[in-house]
Amino acid sequence: MDKQEEQGRQQDAQPSSDARPVLEGPDIARVLTRIAHEIVERAKGADDVVLLGIPTRGVFLAQRLAAKLEQITERKVPCGSLDITMYRDDLRMHPPRALARTEIPGDGIDGRLVVLVDDVLFSGRTIRAALDALNDIGRPRAVQLAVLVDRGHRELPIRADYVGKNLPTSLRETVKVQLAEEDGRDTVLLGAKPDPQ
């Protein structure tokens, strides 16, 4: 992600003192259930759906969605992860980053409906990188996007198909997603962006 997106997203697990919760654990569970039902409805049963989470928190959200889809459809939904590190358009502007894991389910993605899953949609550059990474792996029948939070400020013509919460923000604000698997609790926090040091 570019510098603006990196500041606008939320990878820091420590919220600023003025951050206020906009979603709590039960809210997150509810919106993931709604998104799962929407996927089943739009995919007419989700028989050919593959979920790919974008590390880090997108992977946990994809796993939760897969479990909810399995409850609804009574069949296992393939779930994996898609590392976008080498497809980012800001690699030359930042120090080297550790690679995350790409794990594609055994049957692959060719001819399947791939649903990319991420925590926050901001400028759209992360999703553009994910589409490039996906292109090198296979040729899905279609690609859709599910996000927990859409905070606006798009720089590219990218729109989510499934949104947990639309959260209008200013560029002076930051959205922090915390998930139990990574941070010990489930919450989405909105706060002021820290002043640059």
N, C-alpha and C positions, 0 to 999 in steps of 0.2 A: 504494500500500500504506500501511497505517497506520504510526504511529511504531514500534510493537512489531514489526511485520513488517519494516519497513525495517531495524531493528537485528538482527532474527533472520535475515534473508536475508544477502547477502554481497557487495554490489556493489563493495566495496573490493577491489582486486586485490592489495593488500599484506597477506599473512597476518600474524597476531601471531606472536611468536617461539615460543610454546608450541603452535602449531597442529600437528596431526599429520595426515598423509594417511590418508584412509579409502578413497579410490579413486584409482588412478593411470591413466595413459593407456591401457594395455592393458585394464584393468578397465572403463573407460568405453566403449571400443570393443566389448567383449564384451556389456555390458548393452544397448547400443544395438542390437546384432545380435539379441539375445533379444527386445527390445521390437518390433523390425521383424517378426520371425517371429510374435509374438503378435498384432500388428495384422493380418497376412495371414490368420492362422487365424480370428480373431474376425470379420473383415470378409469372410470367404469369398473371398479373392483380392485384395482391396483395389482393385477396379475403380472404385469411386466415392469413394475416400478423397482428402481434401484435408488437407494438413498446414499449420497456421498456428502459427508460433513467436511467443512473447511476448518483445519486446526486453528485454534485449540478447541474453543467452546462449541463451534459448529459440529464437531465430531460427537460430543456428548448429546447435543440436541438431536442429531440424526439418530443416535442409538435410542433415545427416548421415543422419538417418533416411530422408529421401527417396532418397538415394543407395543406402542398404541395401535399401529396398523395391524400387528399380529393379533391383538385382542379383537379388533373389529372384523378382520377378514378370516381369522382362524387359519392363517397360513404365514409361514416365515417370509419376511420381506428382506431381501439382501441389503446389507448396509456396509459402508466402508468409509474411507477418508481420502481426501485429495489434497496433497501438498502443493501449494502454489508458489513456494519461495523462489524458484528459478524463473518464474514467469512474471514476476513483478516488474513494474516499469521504473522502480526507484533503487534497483540493486546497486547501481554505480554511485548513488548519493549517500549510501549508508555502509557501515562496516559489515563484514560478512555475518550472515545469520545461520543459525543451526537449521538443518533441514528437518522438517516434520515427516511423518510417515504417509505414504500413499498406499492404501490397501483397497484393491478392487475385488469385489466378490468373485468367486470362482467362475460363474457363468459369464463374466465380463459385462460390457455395457452395450455392445453392438445390437441395434434394433430395439433397445429397451428405452423406457421413459426414465431418464435420470433426473432426480430432484436434488439439486444442490442445497445444502443447509448451512446457514451461517447465523451468527448471533445478531450482528448489527449491520444494516445496509446504510452506507453513508455516500461517499462519492461515486461508488460503482466500480472503482479500479480493482478492488479485490476480486469481484465477480468477473471482470474482464480477464484477469489473470487465470481464474478458474476455468473459464471457457477455453482459453488457449491450452491449458494443461489437459483438459478433457479431450481436446482435438488430437493430441498426441497419443491418447490411450485407445480410442476407438470412435465408432460412429453411432451415437445413440439415435433412436427414432425421434426423440424430442428431449429438450432440456427445460426444466422449470426451476424456480428459485423459491425457497421457503426461508424466511428470516423471523427471528423473534421480535426485533425492533427495526422499524424503518424511520430514521431520523431526518430524512430529507437531504438537501444540498447536493443533489446528483450532479456529477460532471460528465457523465456518459449516459447514453440513452438506454438505461437498464432499469427494469421495474420488477419487483417481486410478484410472484403469482400467489403466494401465501404469506400473510403478514400477521404476526401475533399482535403487535400494537404499533400504530402510526403515532410517532412522537415528534411533533414539530419542535425544533430546537434552533437556537442561535449558534453561530460559530464560536461564541464565547462560552458555550456550555460543552460538557462532556457526558457521554453515556457510558456507564460501567455495568457490564453484565457479570454477575457472579453466579457460578453453578456449583452445586455441592461436590461434584466430582473433582473440581479443580480448586475451589475456594472455600469449601466447607459449608456453604449455604446458597440458597437460591434467591436472587434478588436482581432487580434492575434499578440502578441509581442514576439520577440526573443531578449534576452539580456544575459549579463554575469551573472553567478550565484553569489549571494552576498558572500563575504568572511565570513566564520564562525566567530562568535563573541567570 
